[in-house]
Amino acid sequence: MESKLKDDKLYFLKGKNKTDKIEEFIELGNNEYGVIFKPNKNRNNVETGSKCYIYKSDSIVIENLRQTLDGKEFLVLVDGEVRGGVEKIKEFDNHYQLVYSKGYKKVVSKNRIEIVSSCLNDKNIKKRFDYFKETASIVSLKTDDGDKILENYYNKIDFIRSDSIFRHYLEGKIEKIRNNGRGKKAKTIYPFGYNKSQKKATENALNSKISIIQGPPGTGKTQTILNILANLIIENKSVAIVSNNNSAIDNIREKLEECEVDFISAKLGSLKNKNDFF
């Protein structure tokens, strides 16, 4: 029985994907299959004829198409690196087939790939994001040329990862961190001291995806930030400390200098600082 190959299957021969090279796949019986490959050109640029090769069933794996996704609605990462230009994402049993804009196809095993959706596909989240975007256009600071700074940043955003902190903010839900890498027996340290409210604030920050700490001057917010920082550093994590003014950042740096641990930090708030550091 002969069968022309279809787009809803992947064919692996002896562990290698040969889908694009196969012209016909023939079931011969007795656990044997005939495979006719597409004609190739030899060294003299002469097209060779088709030949039927016999394969045992245990050397053949056929995967079926499960679903096809629109590549424009997802972020695709292969081995941790973003792959752009993907138009279609075809999910098979154990592999994904990435179809690029120029027709090029790449088959990748599922354990090497990450498919991330955009939370902007959710109508409620998109509505909230558009509200912030509209607000930015009204209240945004302007450059000397009249360009609206914050609005320009919002206009560049057309994709927000569904697993990002921003999504939780737009969704209005505070979610606990299920696996923060600390382990059940890990203890929170307080090298910069604490009181009851600071202890609670530190623990909430370390175990929640979003945490807000507020209080008037002199209530220990900087001290709490330093304790949070200390716990993340011993977990071998990187931390970005940002503020709308330099004095708040300088205050934290000064505290680190007093304890002679300022070597763990780098001030990167300007192009000059970045060039000086790197």
N, C-alpha and C positions, 0 to 999 in steps of 0.2 A: 504494500500500500504506500503510494507516494504522497508527500504533503509539502506544499510550499510553506516557507516560513512566514509567520505572522508577527506583528509588532507586540503581541500580548505574551510573548515567551522569550526567555533567555536560554541559550544552549551552551553548556559547559562540557568540553571534552577533555578528559584527564585533568580536570581542575582548572582549565583555562577557558575564558569566554571566547567562543568562536562564532557568535551569533551573526556578526556582519560579514563573515567569510563563507557562511554556508548558503548554498543555493537550494538544496532539497534535502529533506530528512525522510528516510525510508524505513519503515518497520518491517523487518525480514522474518521475524519469528525466532523461536529458540533463544530468546534473550539477546538477539543480535539486531543491530541497526546499520543501515547503509547511509553514509553521508556523502553528498556530492557538493564539493566546494565550488565557489565562483571561479571563473577562469582568471589566471594570472598571466603576466607577461614575463618571459624568460630574459636572460641577459642580452639576447639579440632583439629584444623588444617585440618578440613574436608571441601572440596569445596562445597559451597552452589549452588543450582540450580538457573537458571535465572528466573526472575519474571518480568512481564510487569506492569509498573506503569503508571497511567493516569495523564496527566498534561493539564491544560487549556492553550490556546494559549497566554493569557496575562501573563503567568508565564514563558514563553519561549522566549529567544532572540537568533537568529541565525545570526552570522556575517560571511560575505563572504571574502575570500582572495582577496586582491587587488594587492599585488606584493610580490616577494621574493628577498631579498637582500643578497649579499655575506658578511657574518660577518667579514671577513678578511679585507674588504675595508672600514669599518666604525668603529667609536668609539661609544660604547654604554654606556650611563649613566642612572642609575635607581635611582631616588631620589638624584641625584647629585653625585652618586658614580659610578666609572668605573667598568663595568662588563667584565671580560676577558673570553676567551675560547668560545665565541659565533661564531658558524659556519654559521648559517643562521638566518636572521631576516625576519619573516613573518608579513606583515602588513595586518590587518583586519580592519573592519569598525571603531571600537573604541578601539582596543587593538593591541598590538604587541605580537607575540609569538617568544621567543628567544629559538633557538635550539642549545644546547651545543654539544661539541665534543663527549661526551659519550652517546648522545641520550636523555639526560635530557631536558625537555621542561618547560619553564616558561612563563606564560601569564601575561602581565603587561598593565594597562590602559595607553592610550596615554598621559594623563596629568602628568604621573609620569616618562616618559622616554624621553631621548634626543638622537637622532641619528645624529652623526656628521661625515661627509665625510672627506676624506683626499684630500688636494689640489694637492698632488703628482699624483693623477689620471689624472690631466690635463697635456697633453703632453708638452705644452710650459713652464709651471711652473716646471715640472720635469726636463726639459732640462736646465733651469737656475739653479736649485738646484744642478744638476750634475756638472755644471760648477764651482760653489762655492766649491763643494766637491773635484773636481779635483785640483782646485787652492790651497785648504787647504793642500792637500798631497804634494804640491811643496814647499810652503812657510811656512809650519807649524813649530812652535818651537818644539824642541825635549827634551825629558827627558834625564837624565844621561845614561839610558839604550838604548837610541836611538829611543824610541817610539815617534811618531808624535802626539802632544797633540791635536791640532785642528782637525786633520784628524780622530783621535779616536772618538771625539765627533760627527763628521758628520756621521761616520759609524754606530753610535747607532741610528740614526734618520731614521725610516722607515714609519713614519706617521706624517703628519702636519695638524692640524685642519684647515678646510676650513674657519672657522670664526676667525682665529688667526691673529695677527699683522704680523707674519712672512709671511703668505700668501699674504698680501697686498704688503709687501716688494718685494717678489719674482715676483708678478704680475706687479709691477711697476706702481700701481695706488694709488693715495692718496684719501681716502674716508672720508667724513665728518662723525662725530658721530651723528647719528640721535636722539638717546636718551641717553644722558650722565648723566641723573638723576638730572640735575641742574634746569630744568624747564625754561619756557620762561622769567619769571620775575627775575631769579637769577642774581645777579650782581657779576662781577669779582672783587675781592679785591686785593689791592697792598700794603700790610703792610710793605714791604721792599723798597717802593718807585719805581719810574719808569720814563722813558722818552718815547717818541713816539714810537721808534723802539722796546723797551722792552715791551710796552703795547701790540703792535701788535703780538709780538712773544709769549707772554703769552696767548693771546686769541686764536691764531692758535693752540698752543699746547693743550689747553683744549677742542678744538672742532674738532681736527683731529686725526685719528688713528695713523698717523706717522707725526712727525714734526722734522725738522732739524734747529737748531739754531747755527749759526757760526759767529765768529768775533775774532779779535786779542785780546790779553790780555788787561784788563782794560776797556772793552766795556760793562761790566755788565752782563755777561752770568750767573755767580753765583747768582747775584741778581734776575735774571729772573727765574732761577731754584727755588729759595726760594719762589717767588710769586706763581709759579705753584704748588709747594708743599703745600703752605698755602691754596690754593683753594681746592685742593683734600682732605686735612685733614678735612676741615669743611664740606665736603660732605661724611665724614665717610669712606673714601677709603684708602686702603693701597698702599704705594708707594715704589718701589725698585729703589734706586739710585746706579748705577753701573759705574765703570770706569776702564780703564786699568792701572791706577796708584793710589796709596793710597793718594797722596797729594791733588788730586781733591776732594776726599771724605772728607778728613780732613778739607779742606777749608770750606765746607758746614757745617760741624759739629761745627767748630769754630764760624761761623756766628750765628748758632742757640744758642750756649752757650752765646754769647754776648747779645742776646735778652732773655736769661734765659728760652728758650723753647726747649733745647736739650733733655728733657725727652721724647719727642715724637719720638726719633730716637734710633736706635740700630745699632752698627757697627758689621756686621756679615760676614766679608770678609774672615774669617779663621775658622777652627774647634775650636780653642781655644776661639775666640770671641763668637762663637755660644754657646759653653759650659758655658762660663762665664755669658752669658745673660740668657739662659734658665735654 
